[in-house]
Amino acid sequence: MKRLYIIAGEASGDNLGASVLRALPGAEVSGVGGASMESLGFRSLFDINEIAVGGISEALPCIFKIMRLIKLTVEDIVSTNPGVVLTIDSPEFCFRVAKRIRAMRPEIKLVHLVAPSVWAWRPGRAKSLAKIYDHILTLFEFEPQYFTKHGLQATFVGHPAAEEFPEGDSQKKPILILMPGSREQEIKRHLPIFLEAAKNIKFLSASMQGGVDLGEKHVDIDRVVIPTLSSVEPLVRSIVGDSEIEVVSDEARKMAIYRSARSAVVASGTATLHLALSSCPMVVCYKLSYLSYAIIRPLVKVKFISLVNIILGRGVVPELIQSACNAKAIVNAISDIDEMDQMDSFRAMRQKLTPGCPQSEMIATMMMRYLV
């Protein structure tokens, strides 16, 4: 069997890479990955936190380091001579590596997992990827059409969250979840705002007398929890400081909290799917630097930013973006959540994330096609 080379440049990609490793026992694998892949014996070429940057302005100070790591990765691929390179997410890094490999070693098969959101912005990327990759694996059922029309093989393999978060009963408790993101820049930008909102939400809850609403607001919260990744837990704790807020990085505990929490404030991203699949009502927020937002905003072609709303095609969860992402707006949005509507919609969303076969099996089948 030929060697497989995997490049997973951030936490979500690392988890997908780990599922691929589990589905291909005995395969020779090398490349770039994080803690999840390394827990299975994988040795990463470098720490993926070095390339996990946020928006355009955030990436600029790191550009020379990133270019050096692209060069290092390309050299490692040429040296190990794999039969297949599987790049996962992290398009700004992965696509540059793939383009160089296509030019230098055209016999190596190139497969990408997690299609870029060409349906949301920069649709020209689909045509460009068709010139580089042999196959693209998509997480959403509506995506393949955007690539096959350019001659690129595309297969819907399902979203891993549907398997990671199975259906089940949930006993709701007065818990508020804060999820400011997985990147350092996201955490630094969102967490102080989320903490201020949480302080006000807890104040409203504590000020209620015998269950009587304060005006039109009713917030049933007495515990605040921040589920996070072990790699950024020290940063989260440094911002939280000495407070009653819990910081949790253990995966089993995080999943239990998702299912039992009354509500959540979450930065837009995969975490919104995890919460939705756990039947946790939420408010979605996101804030970029002024420069990144000014560049990206005119290019965006979709009405919503959260995956839940995009998949369902309507504004099920409130979205607070840029200047609207502030403590007062968050408190009001949490207070006004239509819990039953959100949870009914989340059940409908689950059906759109599953192709009828476990995702890891589908990916492994695709990889075996190129590895034998």
N, C-alpha and C positions, 0 to 999 in steps of 0.2 A: 504494500500500500504506500502511496506517495505521502510526503509530509504535508501537513496543514499548517498554515501560518495565519494567526488571528491578530487583528488589531482592534482593541476596544479602548477608546480614549476617555471614557468617563464612567461614572457609577452605573448608570442604566445599561450601558453597553457591556460593562464588566459582568453584570448579572446574566445577560444574554449569552455572553461568551462562556460562562460557567455551565449554562444549560446545554450548550453545544458539546463541551468537554464531557459532561456526564452521558450524553447520548452517543459518544464515540469512544468507548473504552478501548484502550490499547493503541489508539492512533498516535502517531508522532506529531506533537504540536509544539510550536514555539511562537514568539511574537511579543505583543504588548497587552497587558491586562492589569487588573487591580486585585483587591483583596479576595473577592469571590472566586476568581480564577486561581489565584495563588493558594487558596485553601484546598484546592484539588491537586496540588503539586506543580502547578504551572509556574515557570520562572519568567517574569517580565523583563524585557530589555531595559526599561526604565520606569520610574514612578509615574503613573498616569496623571497625577495631580499637576505635573509639569505642563500638560497640554489642555487641562480642563479649565478653559477661560470662558468668560461670558461674551458680552457684546463686542462690537467693533473697536470702540475706544479702549475697552479693557484688554484687548489682544495686542494693541499697538506696542505697548512697552515690552511685550514678550516676544515680538516678532523674530528677533535674531535667534533666541533660544529655540523657538518652535521650528524655524528653518533648519537649525542644526540637528534637531531631533528627527525631522523628516529625512534629512540626509543619512543619519545614523540608521534609521529604520530601513530605508532603501538598500543601503549597503548590507544590512543583516539579511534581508530577503534574498539578495543576489548570492550571498555567501551560503545560506542554508538551502537554496534552490528548492522551494516547496512546489508541489503540484498545483496547489490552490492557495490563494490569499483571500481570506474572509475578512473584510473590513466591516466594523459594526458601529453605526452612528458616527458621531464626531466628523461630519463631512468636511469641515475646513482642513482638517489634518489628513483624514483618510483619502480623500479624493486627490490630494496632491501627491501622496505616496503612490496611489494606484496609477495616476497618469504617468509618472516616471517609470514605474515597472512595466506598463504597457509598451512604452517606447524602448526600454532596455531589454526586456525579456518577454516578448509577445507570446511565447509558448505557455507561460504561466497563466492559469485560469484565475479570473478576478470575479469575486462574488461580493455583493454588498447587502448587508442586513439592516433594515430600517430605512425605508425610502425617504429622501428629503421631501419636505412639504411643498412640492412643485404646484400643488393645487391651491396653495396659500400665497406663495410669492416666488419670484424668479422662475417662471415656468420653463425658461430656456435651459435650465439645468438638466431636464429630462433628455433632451437631444444631445447635450454634451456628454452625459453619462453613457449613452448608447455607443459612443465612440471609444469608451474606456473599458466598460465592464462587459462580462459575458452573461451575467444573471443578476437580478435584483430581487430580494425577498422583502415583501411588504407586510406591515403589521395590521393594515386596515383593508377591508374588502373592496373599497372604492378606488384604491390606488393603482393597481396594475395597468389599467387603461391608459394612464398618463405616460407610461413607458413603452408598452408594446406597440403603440402607434409609431414609435421611432425605431422599431426593430430590436428593442432590448427585451430579452426574456424576463418576465416578471411573474412571481408567484405569491399569492396571499397565503401566509403561513400562520396567521392568527397572532393575537397579542398575548405575551406571556402572563400578563396580569390576570387574565381570565382563569388560568390554571393556578396561579399562586394564591389567588383569593377566591376560593370556592364559595358557593352559596351556603348560607347557614343562618340560623336565628341569631338575633343580637339583642342583648339586654342593655338598653341605653342608660347611661349614668351621666351625672352633671359634670362632664369632662369637656374642656375646650382644647383642641389640638392646634398647635402652631407649626407650620411647615414652611420655612422661609426659602427653601431651595437646597441644592446639593453642592453648588459652587461657592467658593469663598466670597466672590463679589456679590452674589445673590443674597447670601446670609448677611453680609455687612449692610446691604441696602435695605433689605426687608425686615430683618428681625427687630431692630429698634422700633419700627412702626408697629409691628405686630404686638410687641410687648406693651407699648403704650395703649393699644386697643384692649389687650387682655386686662390691663389694670383697670380700665374703665368698665369693662364687662363684669369683672369680679366685684367692683364697687356697686354696680347696679344690683347684682344678685344679693350682695350682703345687706343692701339698704332696703330690701323688700320686707314688709311686715306681714307675717302670716299668709304669705302667698299672694298678697295684693300687689297688682302691677303699679309701677311708678309711671303715671301717665299712661302712654300707649306702649311702653316698653316692658317686656318681660324676658329676662335672661336667666335661665336655670343652669348656672355654672358655679362650681365650688373648687374645681381642680383644673390646672393648666399643665399640659404635657407637650414637650417638643420632641417628636421622633426625629432622629437624625442618623447620619452615617458615622461610623467610628473614626473615619479619616478627618472629619471636620468637627467632631464632638468637642475638642479643646477650644476651638474658636467659638462655638455656640455657648459653651460654659463661661467663657471670658466675657461675652456680651451680656448673658443672663445675670452673672454676678451672684451675690449671696441673696437668694430669694427662695420662695417656696415652689417655684416652677420646677417641674421634673424634666430632666433630659434623658432620653432613652435611645440607645443604639442597638440593643439586642433585638434581632429580627422577630423572634417569637413574641416578645413583649409588645413590639410595635404593632404587629398584626392584631393582637388582642385589644389594644387600645383603639385601633381604627374601628373595630367592630362595636366597641362599647361606648365610644364618644358621642356626645350630643351634637356637636358641631365642630367645624374646623375652619381655620384661615390658612390658605395654602397658596404658595407661589405656583403659577401656571407651569404645567409639565406633567410627567408621568405620574407623579404623586396624586394628581386629581383622579386618575383612573383607579389607583389603589383605594382611595377613599370611597369612590362611587361603588366599586365592587364590594366594599365592606359595608355598604348602606350607611355611610356617614354624611349627613348634610354638610354643605360647605359654602364658603365664599372664596372666589379665586381672585388673586391680586398679582400684579407684576409691575415692576418699575425698572427701567433702564437708565443709563446715563443720558443726559440731554442730547449728546452728540449721536449716540447709537440710535436713540428713538427718532431723532430728526432724519437720519439716513434711512432707517428701516420702514417707518410709518407709511410713506408714499408707495412703497413697494408691496405692501400687504393687500391681498385680494379677498380675504375672508372676513366675515362679519364678527366672528368670535375668536378668542385666543385660547380658550380652554378646550382640551380634547373632548371632554364630556359634551359640551355644547356643539362642537363641530360634528361629532359622530351622530348626535341626535338631531342636529339641524335646527335647534331652537335654544333660546336662552334659559335653560333650566337652572343653572347656577349663576348668581350675580358675578359680574366681572368688574373689578376696580383697577384701572390702568393709569399709570403715570401720576398726574396730580390728584386723581380720584383715589389713589392708593394712600390713604391717610387714616389715622386712628379713628376720627369721628365717623367717617364713611363706613369703616369696617364695623364699628359698634352698631350703627344703624342697620347695615346689611345683615349682620348676624341676628339682630333682634327680629328682623322681618322675614327670615327664612320660612318658606313653605315646606316644612319637613316631609309631609306625605307626598306632595308632588315630586319632590326630588327623589325620594326612595322608589316610587313607582317608575320614574324615568330611568333610574339606575338599573332596574331589573330589565327593562327593554334594551338598554345599551349593551348589556352582557351578551345578548344574542348576536350582536353585530361584531363581536370580537373573536368568535370561535369558528374555525373552518370545518369542525367535525372530527378533528384528529389532534392529539397533543402537538403543540408547536415544536418542541424539541425533536419529536419523531420526524416531522416534516423537514426540518432543517437538516437533520442527520441524513435523511434520504437524498436531499439535494447535494450534500457534501460528498456522499459516497459515489454519486454519479461522476464526480470529477476526480475522486481520489484513487479509484481502482484502475 
